[in-house]
Amino acid sequence: MRTRQELYGDIDAFWDVLDGETYALAEVMPVPKETIEALRMAAREAYTIFEKVIPILWTMDDDGLIELGFPKAALSFLRLQTMRPLSVISRFDFIVTGNRISVMEWNADTPTFIKECFEVNDRIARKVGLGSYNDGQAKQLADSVDRAVKAASHRIHHENPHVVFTSHGDNIEDRWTTEYLQQFVAGATYCPLDELEIRAEDGLYDQQGRRIDILYRQTFPIEMALLDRDEDGTELGRLLLQLVEMGLLEIINPPSAFLMQAKSVLALIWLLHETNHPYLTGRDHEVIEEYFLPTYLSPEPFLRQHQAFVEKPIFGREGDTVTVRQGDGTVLFSNEQRSFSNQSAVYQRYQELPMWPLEDETEVAYMFGVFVLGGRPSAVGVRAGERITGNRSYFLPIGQRENQEEDG
């Protein structure tokens, strides 16, 4: 067994230990090649369903969008169609149990876990003598980021736009993830969120007082931006979205990614499927049946059937405020963080996470993340921890043994 220093010591700007606690595990989980191939197929198929559904959301009236949990202040922003595909960098979270792969959610707007999967995972796998699964994906990531910025430049008719990447400057994970992406865009700069200046109906400016043409906000959620106020109570998030609506600023990921981020979209997808809606093709229904879990805007369907379910805030993240309930509604287990308790929720059929034994003989629950770049499946990684995968989950590197057979 290699030491942590041997595995991670030569990787620059990586947080294998975060806030004094272990984040990246010093061991590698072997995963069969067939599982990785099936996961990428699942991501490809699931993405097509979201692509099919987004026109419904673009044409939905305000009341419908509000019922799905979208902030009223963002409604006009949500309908902007600034670029295709729907998202530049996104990540599906999957549960693999036996022969079934289930979509937990699609992190379409602000997924993290990027450097871990695109750069770190394969380096660790090779160090312990296992084959790698994400070869070449970092090049695809670089191309996707660069292509998105060039597309945004074309829309604003600016040959040399001022491109700024932003994040919370004091959050190591967010900042180093953002700076990892920044390196793919020549001439791009970094500005912490708290040093951005919004000038109403004029533009967004960086810490040097220079107007920003394109803002790359990989770890900065729109729903959180809408909560920002200055000392006078001015709604900064609303002003930011207005700049986009006025054509004074381009942002990446685009508005369509925020529209798809809401977990309530999973409920809409299931409604269309469950009612056998003719908008979906026969193949669409097959994909939903194969990969998606029953999801509703109310717990009643599960309570009637005495079936365990998961209660998730519509715009929650990192397992925060997630509760697993038994079929009678009593709590089975719950995440101790309750930051999103004021949000509306969706209710999804409970699918238990598989367990993996670590070398110290403890067990962790785990889930797969599969990135999608511009509509194409890409890097794969594993997060592990408690039965609700939360902010304190581990990065568990994966690799392939030669002639590896499917685990039982």
N, C-alpha and C positions, 0 to 999 in steps of 0.2 A: 504493500500500500504506500503510495507516494504521499509526501507531506503537502500541506497547503501551500507552503512556499515553493515547492518544486512544481506544483500544478499552476499556480496563479501568479507567482512572483515576477514573471517576465511580461505580464500583460499590463500595458499602460492604461491609466485612467479607467480602472475597473474596480468595482465595489464588492469584492468577494466577502469582505466583512463590512457591515453597514451599521453605523451607530453603535459600534462595539459588539454587535451580534453577528453570528455566522449567517451569511446569505447564500453563498455558493458552496455546495457540498463537495468534499474532497473525495468523491467516488463517482463512478459512472454506471448508469443503468443500461444494460444491453437491451436493445429493442429490435425485433425482427424487421427485416427489410419490407416484408409484406405489410406490416402494420403501417410503416411510413408511407408506402404507396397508397394504401387504403385511406389514410388520413388526408393526403393531398387530393385524392379523388373526392373525398367528402367535402373538402373546402371548395373545390371547383364547382361541385353540384350545388352546395348550399348558396354559394355566391350568385348563381344564376337565379335562385328564388328571390333573393333581395333585389336583384336587377329587375325582375319581373314586377315586383310589388311597388317600387319607388314611384312609378307614374301615378299610382293611386294616391300616394301621399302628396305629390306635387299638386294634384287637382282637388284635394280634400278641402272642405270649408274650414273656417277657423274653429268652429265648435268641435269638429271632428279631431283636429290636431290637439286642441286643449284637452279633450277627453283622453287622448293618448299620452298626456302628461307633458307636452311641449310648453315651454314658457311663452306667455302671451307676447312678451317683448321681442321674441325671436321669429314670429310667424312669417313676416314678409321676407326675412333673411332665409328661412327654410326653403322657400320656393325658388331661390336663385339657382340657376343651372349654369354654373361657371365652367365646369370641366367634366369630361368623361375620361376614365372610369369614375365610379362613385367615390372611390377613396384611393389615395396614393399608397399609403401604408396602413394595413388593417390586420387584425388577428382574430381568427376563430378560436374559441376555447371548446375543446371536445372531451367527452368522457368515453373511454374505450372499455367495454365490458364484454368479454366473450367475443362474439362475432358482430356486436353492434357498436356503432360509433354514433354518439348523440351530441348535437349542438347544444352547448350550454348558453352561449351568447356570441355575438359578433362585436368585437371592439373595433368599430369602423372609424372612429374619429381620433382618439388619442391613445393608441396602444403603446405600452412600454414593453420591456423584455426583448428589446431589439438587439442591442450589442451582444447580449448573452447568446442569442440564437445565431446571429449572422457572423459573429467573429469568434466568440469565446468557446462555444460548445465543441466545435470540431478540433480546436487546438488541444482541448483537454482529452477528448476521445483518443486522439493520436498518441498523446503522451502515455496513455495506459494500454496502448496496443490494440485499440478497437478501430474499426472503420468509421468514416465520417459520413454524415447524411446531408450536410448543407454546403458541399463544395460548389463554388461558383455563385452561390446566392448573394454574397456580399457585393459582387459585381453587378448583379441584377438590381440590388438595392440602390447602389450608387447611380445606376442608369435611370431608375424610376424617379429618384429625387431630382436629378438633373433635368430629366424630361418634363417633370411637373413644373419646375421653375421656368423652363423655357416656354412652356405652354402659357403660363401666367404672364410672362413677359410679352408674348405675342398678343394677348388679350388687351393689355394696357398700352400696346404700341410703343414699347420702350425697349430699345436695343441693349441698353446697359442699365438695367434696373438696380435700385438699391435693395438688396435682399438681406433681411435680418432674421436670424433664428433667436427664439426667446424661450425662457422657462423661468421658474423660480430659481434665482441665483444661488440661494443658500441650501437647495436640495441637491445633494451630490448625485443621486441616481438620475434625477431629471436633467440636471445640467450636463453631466457627462454623456447621457443619451443624446441630448440635443447637439452637443458639440461633435459627437460622433457623426451625426447626419450632416452637420454644417460643412465638414471637410469635403463633402461630395460636390459642393457648389463653389466654383472659383469666385473669389472676391466677396463671398458672403461674410457677414459679421455677426457678432453675438451681442445682445442687449438684454439684461435681466428685466423681468416683467415690471418691477417697481421703478425702473428708470425710463420706461416708455412714456411718452407724452401724447395725449390725445387732444387735438385742436378741432373743435366741432366744425363740421362742414368744410374743413381745410385738409386735414391729414393726420397721420401718425408719425411721430418723430422719435429718433433714438437718443441716446445719452449725449451725442455730439451735436444735437439740434438739427440733424439731417433727416429730411423727409423719407419715410420708408415706402417703397413701392410694393414689396411682397413680404409678408410676414409668415414665417414658418413656425407653427405653434404646436409641435408634436405632442407635448405633454400638458398643454394648457387647454382645458375643456371650455367650450362655449358656455355651458350652463353655469360654470363657476365664474366666468367673466361677467355674466349678467348680474352677479351679486356684488360686484365691485362698486364702491362709492368713494368719492374723495371727501375731504373734510367738510365740504359744503353740501354734501348729500347728492352731488351730481352722479347720475348713473353712467359710469364709465363704459360698462359693457354695452349698453344700448348705443352709446355714441360710437363705439368701435364697429358694431354691426352696421350702423348707418353709413359709415365711411365705405364699407364694402358695397352696400346697396347703391351708393352714389357713384361707384366706380373709382373712388379715390384710393382704394387699397385692395389688394388681392391677398387672400389668406389660404394657407395649405395646412392641413387637409381642407377640402372645399366644403361648402354648406351641405352638400348631399351626404357627406360622411357623418355630420352631426345628426342629420335626419335619420340615418340608418343606425346610429349608436343607441337610440332609445330601445330598451328591452320590450317596450309595448309593441314594437313592430313584430316581435315574435308572436304576440297574441293575435295581431292582425293576420299574419301568415296562417296560424292555426285555425282561425275563424274561416278563412277562405277555403281551407282544406276540409274542415269538419262539415261545412255546409255544401261541400262539393260544388263550389262556385265555378261557373263556366269560364270565368276569366283565366283560370288555370287550365293548362293542358293535362292530358292523362299522365304524361311524363312528369309534369310539375307535381302532381299529387303523389306519384310514386316516390319522388325525391323527398318530399315532406314527410311521408309516412316512414321512410327509411331512416332519416337523420334527425328530424325535429321532434321535440317533446311537446306534449299538450301544454299549452300556455294560455292563461286567461287574465282578464283584468279584475276578476273576482275569485275568491277561494271557493265559492259555492259548488262548482262542479266536483271538486275533490272531496269536499265535506259530504256531499250527497253519496259519493261512492266509497267513503271511508278510506281514501287513498292518500298516502303521504305526499306532501308538496313543499316547495321552496318559495318563500316570500322574498322578493328582491325589489329594491327601489329602482325605479325606471332609469335613473341616471346615476346609480350607485357604481362603485368601483372597488376593486381589491377586497371583495367579500364584506365590506363595511355595511352594516345594518341588514345583513342577510340572515334569515331565520328558517330553519327546517322544522316543519310541523307534522305531527302524526295526523292520521285521517280524521280524528275528532277535533283537530285544531290546537291541541296542546303542543308545547314546544318540545322538540326532540333535542335540538341544540341550536345555539345562536352565536353570532359573532359579537364579541364584547364591544366593538366600536359601533356607535349609533349616530354617526355624523349625518345620515340621510333620512332620519326618522320622520322628517316633515314632508318627504316626497310621497307621491303616489307610487303604488307597487304593482308588479305583475306576479302571477302565481303559476309556477311551473311544476310539472310532475317531478317528484324526487327521484333522481337516479344516483344511487350510491357510488362514490368514487372508489376505484380499486386501490388496494394497498400494496406498498413495496417495502420489503425488509431492508433496512440499512445495515451496514457492517457492524454497528454497535448493538445490533439486535433489537433496536426500536423499529417501529413501522410508521410509514408516512402515507397519507392519501396523496394521489397524484392525478394530474390532468395534463393533456397535451395542448400546446398552442401551435397553430399553423398560420403563418403569415400569408397574406395575399397582397401581391404587388401589382397594382394596375389590373386587377382581375385575374391574375395568375398565381396559383399556389407556389409557395416559396419555402423559406426556412421553417424547421420544426424544432420545438423544444419542450421541456417538461418542467412544470412547477409542482412542488410537493410541500406537504405540511399537514395541517389539520383537516378535518372533514369538510370544513368550509375554507376554501383556499383564499387566504386573506393577505394583508399587507406584510405579514411576518412569514410568508411562505418562502421556501428555499428554491434556488435554482439547482436542479439536478441534471447534470450533463448526461446525454445519451450517446450511444455508439452502437456499432454493428460488429458482431463476431463473424469471422469467416465460417461459412456453412452453418450459420445459426438457424436453429429450428424454432418454429413458433412455440412460445411459452404456453404452458397449459393454463 
